[in-house]
Amino acid sequence: MWIILGSVLVVAVLLFVGSYNGLVRLRVMSDNAWADIDVQLKRRHDLVPNLVEAVKGYAGHERQTLEAVINARSRAMGAQGPAARAEAENMLTAALRQLFALAEAYPQLRAVESFSQLQSTLGQLEETIQDARRYYNAVVRDLNTKIAVFPSNIVATLFAFGPREFFELEDAAPRQAPTVRF
């Protein structure tokens, strides 16, 4: 009888410790993944002033577009948390699209090597950010699942493990069907 009771107790303790350690591991991984996103977004934010300066020399009279990019960058840099950060980054992405659309109107600007290099670097950064975002969201999905399922949900409740927010950038343009007119 004591052997059975002792075995059940050992199994319960092992489940408890395993659940706790799994939750801690996923929390640390999500913190690390968020730090990776933060680094890539900082690189993006550091690149924006160089882009604005490159365009300013050729299209300085397009002040409204340039100011929109600068304001969007400031908001993105000050945003806290995945949801607020995603919203601010969406605004920055839209402002950068306007900047690149403006650059299309100035062929001499497109021919400038530094602008082309900055545009290429930004494209590479966008891909890196997308990869980091996917990894973060996968870790958050795993953490949130572990917090919700039995028996780790008991451990999560005891030690105040809460679900994390996903980092979702909305890109509405590709989701809309293009309008074709003849």
C-alpha distance (Angstrom), angle and dihedral (degrees) to the residues before:
residue distance angle dihedral
M1 . . .
W2 3.82 . .
I3 3.78 90.9 .
I4 3.81 92.0 54.5
L5 3.80 92.5 46.1
G6 3.81 90.6 47.2
S7 3.82 91.2 49.0
V8 3.81 92.2 50.6
L9 3.80 90.1 49.0
V10 3.84 92.3 49.7
V11 3.82 91.1 49.1
A12 3.82 91.2 48.9
V13 3.82 91.7 49.9
L14 3.80 91.3 47.7
L15 3.83 90.9 50.5
F16 3.80 90.3 48.3
V17 3.82 93.7 48.9
G18 3.80 92.3 43.1
S19 3.81 92.0 50.7
Y20 3.79 92.7 47.2
N21 3.80 93.2 47.9
G22 3.80 91.1 47.1
L23 3.80 91.4 52.0
V24 3.81 91.9 48.0
R25 3.81 91.4 48.2
L26 3.82 92.1 51.6
R27 3.81 92.1 45.5
V28 3.81 91.0 52.5
M29 3.79 90.8 45.9
S30 3.82 91.3 51.5
D31 3.82 90.9 48.9
N32 3.79 89.3 50.5
A33 3.81 92.3 47.3
W34 3.81 90.8 49.7
A35 3.82 89.5 50.9
D36 3.83 88.7 53.5
I37 3.81 90.4 53.0
D38 3.79 90.2 47.2
V39 3.82 91.7 53.6
Q40 3.80 92.1 50.7
L41 3.80 92.5 47.0
K42 3.81 89.9 50.6
R43 3.80 89.4 52.9
R44 3.80 88.1 51.0
H45 3.80 91.7 48.6
D46 3.81 90.6 49.8
L47 3.81 90.6 52.7
V48 3.81 95.7 52.2
P49 3.85 97.5 73.2
N50 3.81 89.8 53.0
L51 3.79 90.4 52.3
V52 3.79 91.7 48.4
E53 3.81 91.4 50.0
A54 3.80 91.5 49.5
V55 3.79 91.6 51.9
K56 3.80 93.6 41.1
G57 3.78 91.2 65.3
Y58 3.80 92.1 57.9
A59 3.78 103.4 27.7
G60 3.78 104.2 25.0
H61 3.79 91.9 143.2
E62 3.83 89.2 64.9
R63 3.78 88.0 80.3
Q64 3.82 96.7 149.1
T65 3.81 92.8 60.4
L66 3.79 93.0 45.7
E67 3.80 92.3 48.8
A68 3.82 90.8 48.4
V69 3.81 89.7 56.1
I70 3.80 92.6 48.0
N71 3.83 92.4 47.5
A72 3.80 92.3 47.4
R73 3.80 90.0 50.4
S74 3.81 91.2 51.3
R75 3.81 91.6 50.6
A76 3.81 91.5 47.5
M77 3.79 91.9 50.8
G78 3.81 91.8 51.1
A79 3.81 98.4 44.9
Q80 3.80 117.7 112.8
G81 3.79 127.0 -154.3
P82 3.79 129.9 16.3
A83 3.83 97.6 -80.8
A84 3.81 96.1 47.9
R85 3.79 90.9 40.6
A86 3.81 91.6 51.6
E87 3.80 92.0 50.6
A88 3.81 92.1 49.0
E89 3.81 91.7 46.4
N90 3.81 89.9 51.6
M91 3.80 88.8 55.6
L92 3.80 90.8 48.6
T93 3.80 91.1 49.4
A94 3.81 90.7 52.1
A95 3.80 91.1 48.7
L96 3.82 91.0 49.4
R97 3.80 89.5 51.0
Q98 3.80 88.4 55.5
L99 3.79 89.4 49.1
F100 3.80 92.3 52.2
A101 3.80 91.0 44.9
L102 3.78 87.1 53.6
A103 3.78 89.8 50.5
E104 3.81 89.5 55.0
A105 3.80 87.9 62.4
Y106 3.81 90.9 58.2
P107 3.83 110.5 59.6
Q108 3.80 91.7 -177.9
L109 3.82 88.9 59.9
R110 3.80 92.7 51.3
A111 3.80 88.3 53.2
V112 3.82 92.8 56.8
E113 3.81 108.4 104.6
S114 3.81 95.5 -145.8
F115 3.80 92.0 54.0
S116 3.80 91.8 48.3
Q117 3.78 90.2 48.9
L118 3.81 92.0 49.4
Q119 3.80 90.3 48.3
S120 3.81 90.7 50.5
T121 3.80 92.2 47.8
L122 3.79 90.3 50.9
G123 3.81 90.0 51.6
Q124 3.80 90.8 52.7
L125 3.80 90.7 47.7
E126 3.80 90.9 51.7
E127 3.81 89.8 55.7
T128 3.81 91.5 48.2
I129 3.81 90.9 49.1
Q130 3.80 90.0 49.9
D131 3.82 91.3 52.2
A132 3.82 92.1 47.2
R133 3.81 90.3 47.9
R134 3.81 91.6 51.8
Y135 3.81 91.6 50.6
Y136 3.81 92.7 47.2
N137 3.80 92.1 48.9
A138 3.82 91.1 49.0
V139 3.81 91.4 52.4
V140 3.82 91.3 45.7
R141 3.82 89.6 49.7
D142 3.82 89.9 53.0
L143 3.82 92.5 46.4
N144 3.80 93.6 47.2
T145 3.81 90.5 47.9
K146 3.80 92.3 50.3
I147 3.82 90.0 49.0
A148 3.80 90.1 53.5
V149 3.83 102.2 44.7
F150 3.79 129.2 80.7
P151 3.06 130.3 -76.3
S152 3.80 96.3 11.3
N153 3.83 90.2 55.3
I154 3.82 88.0 69.2
V155 3.80 91.1 53.4
A156 3.82 90.5 44.3
T157 3.79 90.8 53.6
L158 3.82 93.1 46.5
F159 3.81 92.7 51.6
A160 3.83 98.0 35.4
F161 3.79 97.9 -114.2
G162 3.78 105.7 168.8
P163 3.78 130.5 -168.7
R164 3.80 118.1 -94.2
E165 3.80 128.2 -131.2
F166 3.77 120.1 -108.9
F167 3.80 118.2 -122.2
E168 3.77 102.9 -126.3
L169 3.76 122.6 173.4
E170 3.75 112.5 -161.0
D171 3.73 114.7 -139.5
A172 3.78 103.0 -179.2
A173 3.80 96.4 171.8
P174 3.83 97.9 73.3
R175 3.82 91.5 44.8
Q176 3.79 93.2 59.7
A177 3.75 119.5 80.7
P178 3.78 111.7 -117.7
T179 3.78 117.4 -109.9
V180 3.77 113.8 -123.5
R181 3.80 119.6 -162.6
F182 3.77 129.0 179.0
